């Protein structure tokens, strides 16, 4: 089930990369908030409406970070490894820097070496992080792609 990425809360609040953001009507964890939402910060007439497309942006970040250990038993062995070694934009010092990076259309860094399954997952991430919401992967297509990776 994919739901409510925009209001998801971190389990480990001691991690500086996992603070939540509350700006006017925009609430959530900056590392996972879609480009179209953060790029509207500062525009007083903006309405921050989370959509299926903004959830797919966040889904790409979830894939980037990896599968929680408690969920791994449900996935094929290949998908148990995480793509990255940390949170999206972990190299940035604070939430403002993350928001600026997203506004400048920067995506998380691609890890140096990846096996076939990770390369395929990276491609899914890239399709989830398209800056035009209409160009993003749909949840149906994402499920199909992940299922294909896990069975090959």
C-alpha positions as CSV (number, residue, x, y, z in Angstrom):
1,X,0.0,0.0,0.0
2,X,1.3,3.4,-0.9
3,X,-0.3,6.3,1.0
4,X,0.3,9.6,2.6
5,X,4.0,10.1,1.7
6,X,3.6,13.9,2.2
7,X,2.7,13.5,5.8
8,X,4.9,10.5,6.7
9,X,6.9,10.9,9.9
10,X,10.4,9.5,10.6
11,X,10.8,6.8,13.2
12,X,14.2,8.1,14.3
13,X,13.8,11.7,15.1
14,X,17.4,11.9,16.3
15,X,18.5,11.8,12.6
16,X,18.9,15.3,11.4
17,X,17.9,14.2,7.9
18,X,14.5,13.1,9.0
19,X,12.9,16.3,10.3
20,X,9.5,17.3,9.1
21,X,8.6,20.5,7.4
22,X,5.5,22.6,8.0
23,X,5.2,25.7,5.8
24,X,1.8,27.2,5.4
25,X,-0.2,24.3,3.9
26,X,2.8,22.2,3.0
27,X,3.7,19.5,5.5
28,X,6.0,16.6,5.2
29,X,9.6,15.4,5.2
30,X,11.7,17.7,2.8
31,X,13.8,14.8,1.5
32,X,10.7,13.2,0.1
33,X,8.6,16.2,-1.1
34,X,8.0,16.5,-4.8
35,X,9.6,19.3,-6.9
36,X,6.2,20.9,-7.8
37,X,5.4,21.3,-4.1
38,X,8.7,22.8,-2.9
39,X,9.2,25.0,-5.9
40,X,6.0,26.8,-4.9
41,X,7.3,27.8,-1.5
42,X,7.3,31.6,-1.2
43,X,4.4,32.0,-3.5
44,X,1.6,33.2,-1.2
45,X,-1.1,32.1,-3.7
46,X,0.2,28.6,-4.0
47,X,-2.0,25.7,-2.9
48,X,0.1,22.7,-1.9
49,X,-2.0,19.8,-3.2
50,X,-0.5,16.4,-2.9
51,X,-1.3,14.2,-5.9
52,X,-0.7,10.7,-7.1
53,X,2.2,12.2,-9.1
54,X,3.7,13.8,-5.9
55,X,3.4,10.4,-4.2
56,X,5.3,8.8,-7.0
57,X,8.1,11.3,-6.5
58,X,8.2,10.2,-2.9
59,X,8.0,6.5,-3.9
60,X,11.2,7.0,-5.9
61,X,12.9,8.3,-2.8
62,X,11.6,5.2,-0.9
63,X,13.2,3.0,-3.5
64,X,16.4,5.1,-3.3
65,X,16.7,4.6,0.5
66,X,15.7,0.9,0.4
67,X,13.3,-1.6,1.7
68,X,12.9,-1.7,5.5
69,X,14.2,-4.9,7.0
70,X,10.7,-5.9,8.3
71,X,9.4,-5.8,4.7
72,X,12.2,-7.7,3.1
73,X,10.8,-11.2,3.5
74,X,8.1,-10.3,1.0
75,X,10.4,-9.3,-1.8
76,X,12.7,-11.4,-4.0
77,X,16.3,-11.7,-2.8
78,X,17.6,-9.3,-5.4
79,X,15.5,-6.4,-4.1
80,X,16.7,-6.8,-0.5
81,X,19.7,-4.5,-1.0
82,X,19.3,-0.8,-0.8
83,X,20.3,1.4,-3.7
84,X,22.0,4.1,-1.7
85,X,23.9,4.2,1.6
86,X,21.8,7.0,3.1
87,X,18.8,9.3,2.8
88,X,18.1,11.3,-0.3
89,X,20.3,14.4,-0.3
90,X,22.1,13.1,2.8
91,X,25.2,15.2,1.9
92,X,23.3,18.4,2.3
93,X,23.5,20.1,5.7
94,X,19.9,21.1,6.4
95,X,16.3,21.1,5.2
96,X,16.8,24.5,3.5
97,X,19.7,23.1,1.4
98,X,17.5,20.1,0.4
99,X,14.6,22.4,-0.7
100,X,17.0,24.6,-2.7
101,X,18.5,21.5,-4.4
102,X,15.0,20.2,-5.3
103,X,14.1,23.7,-6.6
104,X,17.2,23.6,-8.8
105,X,16.0,20.3,-10.2
106,X,18.8,18.3,-8.6
107,X,18.1,14.7,-7.9
108,X,19.9,12.4,-5.4
109,X,23.3,11.1,-6.4
110,X,23.6,7.8,-8.3
111,X,25.7,5.3,-6.3
112,X,29.0,4.5,-8.0
113,X,28.5,0.7,-8.5
114,X,25.3,-1.2,-8.8
115,X,24.2,-4.7,-9.8
116,X,21.5,-5.3,-12.5
117,X,18.6,-5.1,-10.0
118,X,19.9,-1.8,-8.5
119,X,20.4,-0.3,-12.0
120,X,16.8,-1.2,-12.8
121,X,15.6,0.3,-9.6
122,X,17.6,3.4,-10.3
123,X,15.8,3.7,-13.7
124,X,12.5,3.5,-11.8
125,X,13.7,6.3,-9.4
126,X,14.6,8.5,-12.4
127,X,11.1,8.0,-13.9
128,X,9.5,8.9,-10.5
129,X,11.7,12.0,-10.2
130,X,10.6,13.6,-13.5
131,X,10.0,17.3,-12.9
132,X,6.8,17.3,-14.8
133,X,4.2,15.4,-12.7
134,X,2.5,14.2,-15.9
135,X,5.8,12.5,-17.0
136,X,6.2,10.4,-13.9
137,X,5.8,6.7,-13.6
138,X,2.3,5.7,-12.5
139,X,1.9,3.4,-9.5
140,X,0.6,0.6,-11.8
141,X,3.7,0.8,-14.0
142,X,6.0,1.0,-11.0
143,X,4.4,-2.2,-9.5
144,X,4.8,-3.9,-12.9
145,X,8.5,-2.9,-13.2
146,X,9.3,-4.0,-9.6
147,X,7.6,-7.3,-10.2
148,X,9.5,-7.8,-13.4
149,X,12.8,-7.1,-11.6
150,X,12.0,-9.4,-8.7
151,X,11.1,-12.3,-11.0
152,X,14.1,-12.1,-13.3
